């Protein structure tokens, strides 16, 4: 079990040094912005489709 724990500790240290926190935060915000844009477009298309179906 101790060997398993030391492996994860080593991986965590390697990950800490390989990623900067600012870069990670920037990537998260970019992904969130694109997800929001795609979600808004899909909602607008869905509302337009529903309005078109109700008017007929």
N, CA, C and O atoms as a Tripos MOL2 file, in Angstrom:
@<TRIPOS>MOLECULE
protein
  224   223    56     0     0
PROTEIN
NO_CHARGES

@<TRIPOS>ATOM
      1 N           0.8230   -1.1890    0.0000 N.3       1 UNK1
      2 CA          0.0000    0.0000    0.0000 C.3       1 UNK1
      3 C           0.8690    1.2560    0.0000 C.2       1 UNK1
      4 O           0.5160    2.2640   -0.6120 O.2       1 UNK1
      5 N           1.9980    1.1880    0.6840 N.am      2 UNK2
      6 CA          2.8890    2.3390    0.7490 C.3       2 UNK2
      7 C           3.4620    2.6570   -0.6270 C.2       2 UNK2
      8 O           3.6390    3.8260   -0.9730 O.2       2 UNK2
      9 N           3.7510    1.6290   -1.4070 N.am      3 UNK3
     10 CA          4.2720    1.8320   -2.7610 C.3       3 UNK3
     11 C           3.2350    2.5160   -3.6320 C.2       3 UNK3
     12 O           3.5730    3.3890   -4.4320 O.2       3 UNK3
     13 N           1.9950    2.1350   -3.4860 N.am      4 UNK4
     14 CA          0.8870    2.7170   -4.2360 C.3       4 UNK4
     15 C           0.7360    4.1940   -3.8900 C.2       4 UNK4
     16 O           0.5190    5.0170   -4.7810 O.2       4 UNK4
     17 N           0.8470    4.5400   -2.6140 N.am      5 UNK5
     18 CA          0.7340    5.9230   -2.1570 C.3       5 UNK5
     19 C           1.8920    6.7700   -2.6680 C.2       5 UNK5
     20 O           1.6920    7.9180   -3.0630 O.2       5 UNK5
     21 N           3.0830    6.2230   -2.6650 N.am      6 UNK6
     22 CA          4.2380    6.9820   -3.1500 C.3       6 UNK6
     23 C           4.1430    7.2240   -4.6520 C.2       6 UNK6
     24 O           4.6190    8.2490   -5.1400 O.2       6 UNK6
     25 N           3.5410    6.3040   -5.3890 N.am      7 UNK7
     26 CA          3.3450    6.4910   -6.8270 C.3       7 UNK7
     27 C           2.4330    7.6860   -7.0900 C.2       7 UNK7
     28 O           2.7350    8.5180   -7.9450 O.2       7 UNK7
     29 N           1.3210    7.7780   -6.3640 N.am      8 UNK8
     30 CA          0.4100    8.9020   -6.5480 C.3       8 UNK8
     31 C           1.0290   10.2200   -6.0890 C.2       8 UNK8
     32 O           0.7630   11.2680   -6.6770 O.2       8 UNK8
     33 N           1.8400   10.1740   -5.0580 N.am      9 UNK9
     34 CA          2.5350   11.3770   -4.6070 C.3       9 UNK9
     35 C           3.4940   11.8680   -5.6790 C.2       9 UNK9
     36 O           3.5670   13.0680   -5.9430 O.2       9 UNK9
     37 N           4.2230   10.9630   -6.2910 N.am     10 UNK10
     38 CA          5.1430   11.3140   -7.3650 C.3      10 UNK10
     39 C           4.3840   11.8890   -8.5700 C.2      10 UNK10
     40 O           4.8230   12.8770   -9.1600 O.2      10 UNK10
     41 N           3.2650   11.2860   -8.9320 N.am     11 UNK11
     42 CA          2.4410   11.7940  -10.0420 C.3      11 UNK11
     43 C           1.8950   13.1900   -9.7340 C.2      11 UNK11
     44 O           1.8570   14.0510  -10.6130 O.2      11 UNK11
     45 N           1.4800   13.4100   -8.5030 N.am     12 UNK12
     46 CA          0.9550   14.7160   -8.1070 C.3      12 UNK12
     47 C           2.0330   15.7920   -8.1860 C.2      12 UNK12
     48 O           1.7730   16.9010   -8.6530 O.2      12 UNK12
     49 N           3.2320   15.4690   -7.7340 N.am     13 UNK13
     50 CA          4.3370   16.4260   -7.7960 C.3      13 UNK13
     51 C           4.6950   16.7330   -9.2450 C.2      13 UNK13
     52 O           4.9320   17.8900   -9.5920 O.2      13 UNK13
     53 N           4.7350   15.7180  -10.0850 N.am     14 UNK14
     54 CA          5.0300   15.9210  -11.5050 C.3      14 UNK14
     55 C           3.9660   16.7920  -12.1560 C.2      14 UNK14
     56 O           4.2960   17.6850  -12.9370 O.2      14 UNK14
     57 N           2.6980   16.5490  -11.8490 N.am     15 UNK15
     58 CA          1.6030   17.3510  -12.3890 C.3      15 UNK15
     59 C           1.6750   18.7870  -11.8970 C.2      15 UNK15
     60 O           1.3870   19.7140  -12.6550 O.2      15 UNK15
     61 N           2.0500   18.9820  -10.6600 N.am     16 UNK16
     62 CA          2.1590   20.3240  -10.0930 C.3      16 UNK16
     63 C           3.2170   21.1480  -10.8180 C.2      16 UNK16
     64 O           3.0140   22.3340  -11.0760 O.2      16 UNK16
     65 N           4.3320   20.5300  -11.1420 N.am     17 UNK17
     66 CA          5.3950   21.2610  -11.8160 C.3      17 UNK17
     67 C           5.1480   21.4150  -13.3110 C.2      17 UNK17
     68 O           5.6800   22.3410  -13.9220 O.2      17 UNK17
     69 N           4.3610   20.5420  -13.9100 N.am     18 UNK18
     70 CA          4.1710   20.6030  -15.3570 C.3      18 UNK18
     71 C           3.0640   21.5690  -15.7750 C.2      18 UNK18
     72 O           3.0770   22.0480  -16.9090 O.2      18 UNK18
     73 N           2.1210   21.8640  -14.9100 N.am     19 UNK19
     74 CA          1.0350   22.7860  -15.2510 C.3      19 UNK19
     75 C           1.1220   24.0330  -14.3940 C.2      19 UNK19
     76 O           1.2620   23.9560  -13.1740 O.2      19 UNK19
     77 N           1.0370   25.1730  -15.0400 N.am     20 UNK20
     78 CA          0.9630   26.3960  -14.2420 C.3      20 UNK20
     79 C          -0.5000   26.6720  -13.9390 C.2      20 UNK20
     80 O          -1.3730   26.3440  -14.7430 O.2      20 UNK20
     81 N          -0.7720   27.2650  -12.8030 N.am     21 UNK21
     82 CA         -2.1640   27.4680  -12.3980 C.3      21 UNK21
     83 C          -2.8780   28.4540  -13.3070 C.2      21 UNK21
     84 O          -4.0710   28.2940  -13.5630 O.2      21 UNK21
     85 N          -2.1860   29.4610  -13.7970 N.am     22 UNK22
     86 CA         -2.8150   30.4410  -14.6830 C.3      22 UNK22
     87 C          -3.2080   29.7960  -16.0060 C.2      22 UNK22
     88 O          -4.2720   30.0870  -16.5540 O.2      22 UNK22
     89 N          -2.3520   28.9250  -16.5120 N.am     23 UNK23
     90 CA         -2.6500   28.2440  -17.7650 C.3      23 UNK23
     91 C          -3.8620   27.3290  -17.5940 C.2      23 UNK23
     92 O          -4.7310   27.2660  -18.4640 O.2      23 UNK23
     93 N          -3.9080   26.6370  -16.4890 N.am     24 UNK24
     94 CA         -5.0210   25.7400  -16.2200 C.3      24 UNK24
     95 C          -6.3300   26.5140  -16.0940 C.2      24 UNK24
     96 O          -7.3490   26.1000  -16.6490 O.2      24 UNK24
     97 N          -6.3130   27.6270  -15.3740 N.am     25 UNK25
     98 CA         -7.5140   28.4480  -15.2140 C.3      25 UNK25
     99 C          -7.9570   29.0200  -16.5580 C.2      25 UNK25
    100 O          -9.1530   29.0690  -16.8470 O.2      25 UNK25
    101 N          -7.0100   29.4460  -17.3720 N.am     26 UNK26
    102 CA         -7.3410   29.9750  -18.6940 C.3      26 UNK26
    103 C          -7.9990   28.9240  -19.5760 C.2      26 UNK26
    104 O          -8.9700   29.2190  -20.2730 O.2      26 UNK26
    105 N          -7.4790   27.7010  -19.5510 N.am     27 UNK27
    106 CA         -8.0690   26.6190  -20.3400 C.3      27 UNK27
    107 C          -9.4750   26.2880  -19.8750 C.2      27 UNK27
    108 O         -10.3500   26.0040  -20.6940 O.2      27 UNK27
    109 N          -9.7010   26.3210  -18.5720 N.am     28 UNK28
    110 CA        -11.0370   26.0380  -18.0370 C.3      28 UNK28
    111 C         -12.0250   27.1090  -18.5000 C.2      28 UNK28
    112 O         -13.1460   26.7880  -18.8950 O.2      28 UNK28
    113 N         -11.6160   28.3800  -18.4550 N.am     29 UNK29
    114 CA        -12.5110   29.4510  -18.8770 C.3      29 UNK29
    115 C         -12.7770   29.4060  -20.3750 C.2      29 UNK29
    116 O         -13.8890   29.7090  -20.8070 O.2      29 UNK29
    117 N         -11.7810   29.0350  -21.1800 N.am     30 UNK30
    118 CA        -11.9930   28.9060  -22.6260 C.3      30 UNK30
    119 C         -13.0130   27.8100  -22.9130 C.2      30 UNK30
    120 O         -13.9190   27.9970  -23.7260 O.2      30 UNK30
    121 N         -12.8680   26.6890  -22.2590 N.am     31 UNK31
    122 CA        -13.8050   25.5790  -22.4660 C.3      31 UNK31
    123 C         -15.2000   25.9840  -22.0130 C.2      31 UNK31
    124 O         -16.1870   25.6400  -22.6630 O.2      31 UNK31
    125 N         -15.2920   26.7130  -20.9060 N.am     32 UNK32
    126 CA        -16.5920   27.1620  -20.4130 C.3      32 UNK32
    127 C         -17.2330   28.1590  -21.3440 C.2      32 UNK32
    128 O         -18.4500   28.1320  -21.5280 O.2      32 UNK32
    129 N         -16.4440   29.0480  -21.9410 N.am     33 UNK33
    130 CA        -16.9860   30.0450  -22.8590 C.3      33 UNK33
    131 C         -17.5310   29.3730  -24.1100 C.2      33 UNK33
    132 O         -18.6230   29.7110  -24.5670 O.2      33 UNK33
    133 N         -16.7900   28.4310  -24.6660 N.am     34 UNK34
    134 CA        -17.2760   27.7450  -25.8640 C.3      34 UNK34
    135 C         -18.5090   26.8920  -25.5560 C.2      34 UNK34
    136 O         -19.4170   26.8020  -26.3820 O.2      34 UNK34
    137 N         -18.5490   26.2850  -24.4150 N.am     35 UNK35
    138 CA        -19.7290   25.5110  -24.0310 C.3      35 UNK35
    139 C         -20.9490   26.4160  -23.8970 C.2      35 UNK35
    140 O         -22.0510   26.0400  -24.2960 O.2      35 UNK35
    141 N         -20.7530   27.6060  -23.3350 N.am     36 UNK36
    142 CA        -21.8570   28.5590  -23.1980 C.3      36 UNK36
    143 C         -22.3430   29.0370  -24.5570 C.2      36 UNK36
    144 O         -23.5500   29.1400  -24.7760 O.2      36 UNK36
    145 N         -21.4350   29.3280  -25.4690 N.am     37 UNK37
    146 CA        -21.8270   29.7800  -26.8090 C.3      37 UNK37
    147 C         -22.6360   28.6980  -27.5250 C.2      37 UNK37
    148 O         -23.6830   28.9830  -28.1070 O.2      37 UNK37
    149 N         -22.1570   27.4800  -27.4820 N.am     38 UNK38
    150 CA        -22.8710   26.3780  -28.1380 C.3      38 UNK38
    151 C         -24.2330   26.1630  -27.4830 C.2      38 UNK38
    152 O         -25.2210   25.9300  -28.1800 O.2      38 UNK38
    153 N         -24.2970   26.2370  -26.1660 N.am     39 UNK39
    154 CA        -25.5760   26.0720  -25.4620 C.3      39 UNK39
    155 C         -26.5720   27.1570  -25.8180 C.2      39 UNK39
    156 O         -27.7500   26.8630  -26.0190 O.2      39 UNK39
    157 N         -26.1320   28.4030  -25.9010 N.am     40 UNK40
    158 CA        -27.0310   29.5080  -26.2480 C.3      40 UNK40
    159 C         -27.5570   29.3500  -27.6610 C.2      40 UNK40
    160 O         -28.7430   29.5690  -27.9070 O.2      40 UNK40
    161 N         -26.6970   28.9760  -28.5930 N.am     41 UNK41
    162 CA        -27.1370   28.7680  -29.9790 C.3      41 UNK41
    163 C         -28.1670   27.6560  -30.0390 C.2      41 UNK41
    164 O         -29.1750   27.7940  -30.7320 O.2      41 UNK41
    165 N         -27.9420   26.5620  -29.3340 N.am     42 UNK42
    166 CA        -28.8980   25.4530  -29.3440 C.3      42 UNK42
    167 C         -30.2440   25.8560  -28.7400 C.2      42 UNK42
    168 O         -31.2920   25.4590  -29.2490 O.2      42 UNK42
    169 N         -30.2250   26.6350  -27.6690 N.am     43 UNK43
    170 CA        -31.4740   27.0850  -27.0390 C.3      43 UNK43
    171 C         -32.2380   28.0140  -27.9760 C.2      43 UNK43
    172 O         -33.4580   27.8950  -28.0930 O.2      43 UNK43
    173 N         -31.5460   28.9380  -28.6490 N.am     44 UNK44
    174 CA        -32.2070   29.8510  -29.5820 C.3      44 UNK44
    175 C         -32.8220   29.0700  -30.7380 C.2      44 UNK44
    176 O         -33.9480   29.3580  -31.1440 O.2      44 UNK44
    177 N         -32.1070   28.0930  -31.2700 N.am     45 UNK45
    178 CA        -32.6620   27.2740  -32.3510 C.3      45 UNK45
    179 C         -33.8780   26.4760  -31.8820 C.2      45 UNK45
    180 O         -34.8570   26.3540  -32.6190 O.2      45 UNK45
    181 N         -33.8280   25.9440  -30.6920 N.am     46 UNK46
    182 CA        -34.9460   25.1730  -30.1510 C.3      46 UNK46
    183 C         -36.1730   26.0540  -29.9480 C.2      46 UNK46
    184 O         -37.2870   25.6470  -30.2780 O.2      46 UNK46
    185 N         -35.9830   27.2590  -29.4090 N.am     47 UNK47
    186 CA        -37.1030   28.1770  -29.2140 C.3      47 UNK47
    187 C         -37.6970   28.5820  -30.5560 C.2      47 UNK47
    188 O         -38.9180   28.6340  -30.7010 O.2      47 UNK47
    189 N         -36.8530   28.8690  -31.5350 N.am     48 UNK48
    190 CA        -37.3400   29.1980  -32.8770 C.3      48 UNK48
    191 C         -38.1310   28.0600  -33.4870 C.2      48 UNK48
    192 O         -39.1600   28.2910  -34.1220 O.2      48 UNK48
    193 N         -37.6660   26.8360  -33.3040 N.am     49 UNK49
    194 CA        -38.3740   25.6650  -33.8290 C.3      49 UNK49
    195 C         -39.7450   25.5120  -33.1660 C.2      49 UNK49
    196 O         -40.7350   25.2260  -33.8400 O.2      49 UNK49
    197 N         -39.7980   25.7010  -31.8530 N.am     50 UNK50
    198 CA        -41.0690   25.5740  -31.1280 C.3      50 UNK50
    199 C         -42.0470   26.6640  -31.5560 C.2      50 UNK50
    200 O         -43.2320   26.3880  -31.7430 O.2      50 UNK50
    201 N         -41.5680   27.8990  -31.7130 N.am     51 UNK51
    202 CA        -42.4460   28.9840  -32.1460 C.3      51 UNK51
    203 C         -42.9830   28.7160  -33.5360 C.2      51 UNK51
    204 O         -44.1590   28.9720  -33.7960 O.2      51 UNK51
    205 N         -42.1550   28.2060  -34.4390 N.am     52 UNK52
    206 CA        -42.5970   27.8700  -35.7880 C.3      52 UNK52
    207 C         -43.6630   26.7900  -35.7920 C.2      52 UNK52
    208 O         -44.6120   26.8560  -36.5740 O.2      52 UNK52
    209 N         -43.5150   25.7910  -34.9200 N.am     53 UNK53
    210 CA        -44.4970   24.7030  -34.8420 C.3      53 UNK53
    211 C         -45.8250   25.2100  -34.2630 C.2      53 UNK53
    212 O         -46.8870   24.7500  -34.6830 O.2      53 UNK53
    213 N         -45.7850   26.1450  -33.3120 N.am     54 UNK54
    214 CA        -47.0090   26.6500  -32.7030 C.3      54 UNK54
    215 C         -47.7860   27.5170  -33.7000 C.2      54 UNK54
    216 O         -49.0160   27.4680  -33.7130 O.2      54 UNK54
    217 N         -47.1190   28.2900  -34.5140 N.am     55 UNK55
    218 CA        -47.7840   29.1840  -35.4700 C.3      55 UNK55
    219 C         -48.4730   28.4280  -36.6020 C.2      55 UNK55
    220 O         -49.3970   28.9770  -37.2010 O.2      55 UNK55
    221 N         -48.0920   27.2490  -36.9130 N.am     56 UNK56
    222 CA        -48.7090   26.5010  -38.0300 C.3      56 UNK56
    223 C         -49.9750   25.8780  -37.6300 C.2      56 UNK56
    224 O         -50.6210   25.2160  -38.4420 O.2      56 UNK56
@<TRIPOS>BOND
     1     1     2 1
     2     2     3 1
     3     3     4 2
     4     3     5 am
     5     5     6 1
     6     6     7 1
     7     7     8 2
     8     7     9 am
     9     9    10 1
    10    10    11 1
    11    11    12 2
    12    11    13 am
    13    13    14 1
    14    14    15 1
    15    15    16 2
    16    15    17 am
    17    17    18 1
    18    18    19 1
    19    19    20 2
    20    19    21 am
    21    21    22 1
    22    22    23 1
    23    23    24 2
    24    23    25 am
    25    25    26 1
    26    26    27 1
    27    27    28 2
    28    27    29 am
    29    29    30 1
    30    30    31 1
    31    31    32 2
    32    31    33 am
    33    33    34 1
    34    34    35 1
    35    35    36 2
    36    35    37 am
    37    37    38 1
    38    38    39 1
    39    39    40 2
    40    39    41 am
    41    41    42 1
    42    42    43 1
    43    43    44 2
    44    43    45 am
    45    45    46 1
    46    46    47 1
    47    47    48 2
    48    47    49 am
    49    49    50 1
    50    50    51 1
    51    51    52 2
    52    51    53 am
    53    53    54 1
    54    54    55 1
    55    55    56 2
    56    55    57 am
    57    57    58 1
    58    58    59 1
    59    59    60 2
    60    59    61 am
    61    61    62 1
    62    62    63 1
    63    63    64 2
    64    63    65 am
    65    65    66 1
    66    66    67 1
    67    67    68 2
    68    67    69 am
    69    69    70 1
    70    70    71 1
    71    71    72 2
    72    71    73 am
    73    73    74 1
    74    74    75 1
    75    75    76 2
    76    75    77 am
    77    77    78 1
    78    78    79 1
    79    79    80 2
    80    79    81 am
    81    81    82 1
    82    82    83 1
    83    83    84 2
    84    83    85 am
    85    85    86 1
    86    86    87 1
    87    87    88 2
    88    87    89 am
    89    89    90 1
    90    90    91 1
    91    91    92 2
    92    91    93 am
    93    93    94 1
    94    94    95 1
    95    95    96 2
    96    95    97 am
    97    97    98 1
    98    98    99 1
    99    99   100 2
   100    99   101 am
   101   101   102 1
   102   102   103 1
   103   103   104 2
   104   103   105 am
   105   105   106 1
   106   106   107 1
   107   107   108 2
   108   107   109 am
   109   109   110 1
   110   110   111 1
   111   111   112 2
   112   111   113 am
   113   113   114 1
   114   114   115 1
   115   115   116 2
   116   115   117 am
   117   117   118 1
   118   118   119 1
   119   119   120 2
   120   119   121 am
   121   121   122 1
   122   122   123 1
   123   123   124 2
   124   123   125 am
   125   125   126 1
   126   126   127 1
   127   127   128 2
   128   127   129 am
   129   129   130 1
   130   130   131 1
   131   131   132 2
   132   131   133 am
   133   133   134 1
   134   134   135 1
   135   135   136 2
   136   135   137 am
   137   137   138 1
   138   138   139 1
   139   139   140 2
   140   139   141 am
   141   141   142 1
   142   142   143 1
   143   143   144 2
   144   143   145 am
   145   145   146 1
   146   146   147 1
   147   147   148 2
   148   147   149 am
   149   149   150 1
   150   150   151 1
   151   151   152 2
   152   151   153 am
   153   153   154 1
   154   154   155 1
   155   155   156 2
   156   155   157 am
   157   157   158 1
   158   158   159 1
   159   159   160 2
   160   159   161 am
   161   161   162 1
   162   162   163 1
   163   163   164 2
   164   163   165 am
   165   165   166 1
   166   166   167 1
   167   167   168 2
   168   167   169 am
   169   169   170 1
   170   170   171 1
   171   171   172 2
   172   171   173 am
   173   173   174 1
   174   174   175 1
   175   175   176 2
   176   175   177 am
   177   177   178 1
   178   178   179 1
   179   179   180 2
   180   179   181 am
   181   181   182 1
   182   182   183 1
   183   183   184 2
   184   183   185 am
   185   185   186 1
   186   186   187 1
   187   187   188 2
   188   187   189 am
   189   189   190 1
   190   190   191 1
   191   191   192 2
   192   191   193 am
   193   193   194 1
   194   194   195 1
   195   195   196 2
   196   195   197 am
   197   197   198 1
   198   198   199 1
   199   199   200 2
   200   199   201 am
   201   201   202 1
   202   202   203 1
   203   203   204 2
   204   203   205 am
   205   205   206 1
   206   206   207 1
   207   207   208 2
   208   207   209 am
   209   209   210 1
   210   210   211 1
   211   211   212 2
   212   211   213 am
   213   213   214 1
   214   214   215 1
   215   215   216 2
   216   215   217 am
   217   217   218 1
   218   218   219 1
   219   219   220 2
   220   219   221 am
   221   221   222 1
   222   222   223 1
   223   223   224 2
@<TRIPOS>SUBSTRUCTURE
     1 UNK1         2 RESIDUE 1 A UNK
     2 UNK2         6 RESIDUE 1 A UNK
     3 UNK3        10 RESIDUE 1 A UNK
     4 UNK4        14 RESIDUE 1 A UNK
     5 UNK5        18 RESIDUE 1 A UNK
     6 UNK6        22 RESIDUE 1 A UNK
     7 UNK7        26 RESIDUE 1 A UNK
     8 UNK8        30 RESIDUE 1 A UNK
     9 UNK9        34 RESIDUE 1 A UNK
    10 UNK10       38 RESIDUE 1 A UNK
    11 UNK11       42 RESIDUE 1 A UNK
    12 UNK12       46 RESIDUE 1 A UNK
    13 UNK13       50 RESIDUE 1 A UNK
    14 UNK14       54 RESIDUE 1 A UNK
    15 UNK15       58 RESIDUE 1 A UNK
    16 UNK16       62 RESIDUE 1 A UNK
    17 UNK17       66 RESIDUE 1 A UNK
    18 UNK18       70 RESIDUE 1 A UNK
    19 UNK19       74 RESIDUE 1 A UNK
    20 UNK20       78 RESIDUE 1 A UNK
    21 UNK21       82 RESIDUE 1 A UNK
    22 UNK22       86 RESIDUE 1 A UNK
    23 UNK23       90 RESIDUE 1 A UNK
    24 UNK24       94 RESIDUE 1 A UNK
    25 UNK25       98 RESIDUE 1 A UNK
    26 UNK26      102 RESIDUE 1 A UNK
    27 UNK27      106 RESIDUE 1 A UNK
    28 UNK28      110 RESIDUE 1 A UNK
    29 UNK29      114 RESIDUE 1 A UNK
    30 UNK30      118 RESIDUE 1 A UNK
    31 UNK31      122 RESIDUE 1 A UNK
    32 UNK32      126 RESIDUE 1 A UNK
    33 UNK33      130 RESIDUE 1 A UNK
    34 UNK34      134 RESIDUE 1 A UNK
    35 UNK35      138 RESIDUE 1 A UNK
    36 UNK36      142 RESIDUE 1 A UNK
    37 UNK37      146 RESIDUE 1 A UNK
    38 UNK38      150 RESIDUE 1 A UNK
    39 UNK39      154 RESIDUE 1 A UNK
    40 UNK40      158 RESIDUE 1 A UNK
    41 UNK41      162 RESIDUE 1 A UNK
    42 UNK42      166 RESIDUE 1 A UNK
    43 UNK43      170 RESIDUE 1 A UNK
    44 UNK44      174 RESIDUE 1 A UNK
    45 UNK45      178 RESIDUE 1 A UNK
    46 UNK46      182 RESIDUE 1 A UNK
    47 UNK47      186 RESIDUE 1 A UNK
    48 UNK48      190 RESIDUE 1 A UNK
    49 UNK49      194 RESIDUE 1 A UNK
    50 UNK50      198 RESIDUE 1 A UNK
    51 UNK51      202 RESIDUE 1 A UNK
    52 UNK52      206 RESIDUE 1 A UNK
    53 UNK53      210 RESIDUE 1 A UNK
    54 UNK54      214 RESIDUE 1 A UNK
    55 UNK55      218 RESIDUE 1 A UNK
    56 UNK56      222 RESIDUE 1 A UNK
